[in-house]
Amino acid sequence: RLRTAPSTWSVRSKMVQKRVLISDPIEQVCVDILEAAGVHVDQKQKLSESELCVLIKDYDGLVVRSGTQVTAAVIEAAGKLKVVGRAGTGVDNIECDAASRAGVMVMNTPGGNTISAAEHTCALIMAMARNVAQGDGSMKEGKWERKNFMGVELHGKTLGVLGLGRVGREVVSRMQAFGMAVVGYDPMFPEEASRKLNIEPASAAECIRRADFLTIHVPLLDETRGLINEGSLATMKPGARIVNCARGGIIDEKALLDALNSGHIAAAALDVFESEPPAQSEWPLIKHPRCIATPHLGASTEEAQGKVAQEIAHELVNFFSDKQVSGVVNAPDLLASQQPELKPWTRLCEQMGSIVAQLLGGGVSRVQVEVVGPAVGKAGSLCAASALIGLFKTLTNDISLNLVNAPIVARDRDIEVAHSVGEAGVYNQLVTLTVKTGTQTQIISGTVFGNQGRIVRLGHHWIEFSPGGYSLIYRNIDKPGVLASVAGCMASKKVNIGSAIISSCDSEGFVTSIMSLDKKLGAEVLAQLKALPDVAEVHLVHIA
């Protein structure tokens, strides 16, 4: 259900009639900025879902922190709501899909608490190194125990950073000033960009293994939940230290407690926990003598709270006055993306991005989209954003990525994104996606027949197939018997082949072969395929 709204996702400049509800505590500066722009502001806090459903009908905008749950029912009940502003970063308390379907823009302020979160991380790193909290506690008990609190210098130590987003990079710049060497992991941050910041790019496993101090700055996703567990802790240096100011759940708290008890991990500093407030089972870790714990204080500074309040107020004012806005979480260009003729193209571009991500892995430095034909000729940016969604979702499993924030994520990761209009050739309508890493380039092209997207080119081979389900993609020397060998391997593993397509032969004597399969192949089977004579570059891709 898309509410009728101007194509710019805003209303015109007369703002005196606009009404905004603030349903969580927020600094007065937010109210002052809105009212100075002619917006009527009401502050009503601690509302239940049913109470909010009744009240929201009268408001054009809603400002929340983390306390208010903006559910699908609230969005559905809002008769005139056009924007939800989150004063802060996380939007897990807002049902963004429901908002998008209803034509309601969701905005946040991701940069407002960056410095505060980074500084808190650095404070915990230093406190761990010099036993600041433990020494203070001892002194307050009337003790003088200098020998019990021997620390370590940061200079010359290796800082491992999991996640090189805004906060992670701010932590890096500060800790480098202490003479720390930095190894960093981020599947969306190009290796070249890392090196420019004097960060040695590494895998997550290598980053964990090499760190003297490990700091975590990744989101909590299925792939990152329990990332620091019994196994990964065992690979760390004896005496390593860990800090987490990102999200609870990334560290297996029981495994960390065991590692502290054994002495393998020298210290930990935690600002976030699996449950907040912590569950009873978490207190043994929190009370451990070598664990520093703070109650989610990363963004708890006067400056951060003031910044996010100011930023969200300015964003709402810009929105209502038809000016450019930033920090948009859901897709603002619904009017374009909802056009029936573009839907299959955006879906195809997302699938193409996902395929390339599975073929290349991380380290993307450039994404280029070329569009050809009347259907997509003016939708290059939309196709590029759709491809980025498929690319990043596959690399990070971050389901919050959308048509607006995917380009922002690319820009933050120093990934160059471009789109252009090409000339018709073999196909009158075509989208070509070219993705580059530091060492590889992958090209994929697709077109739409009716409402069905089709891949028509992979690498330098023209080869047509429908993306969907599991596909085995491999290159092989063009000679008899190779297909039979691969099919025989599938049969021995009781894997059904839905279709098998082979491209024409290239100048090097290779073809690209694609098999649609009915199930996922394990690592052992892929290894067997790679070991077959005349077979190379074996990949299993999956498109939901």
Salt bridges, closest charged atoms under 4 A:
ASP42 OD2 - ARG19 NH2 3.38
ASP42 OD1 - HIS40 NE2 3.16
ASP60 OD2 - LYS80 NZ 3.80
ASP60 OD1 - LYS82 NZ 3.42
GLU76 OE1 - ARG1 NH2 3.23
ASP136 OD1 - LYS140 NZ 2.64
GLU141 OE1 - LYS143 NZ 3.24
GLU170 OE1 - ARG174 NH1 2.58
ASP186 OD2 - ARG413 NH1 2.58
GLU191 OE1 - ARG195 NH2 3.62
GLU200 OE2 - ARG210 NH1 2.83
GLU206 OE2 - ARG210 NH1 3.02
ASP212 OD1 - LYS237 NZ 3.12
ASP258 OD2 - LYS254 NZ 3.15
ASP271 OD1 - HIS120 NE2 3.48
GLU276 OE1 - HIS296 ND1 2.73
ASP322 OD2 - ARG12 NH1 2.27
GLU350 OE2 - LYS393 NZ 3.95
ASP412 OD2 - ARG166 NH2 3.01
GLU416 OE2 - ARG366 NH1 2.46
GLU464 OE2 - ARG454 NH2 3.07
ASP506 OD2 - HIS461 NE2 3.22
ASP506 OD2 - ARG475 NH2 3.17
GLU508 OE1 - ARG475 NH2 3.88
ASP534 OD2 - LYS479 NZ 3.35
GLU537 OE2 - ARG475 NH1 3.27
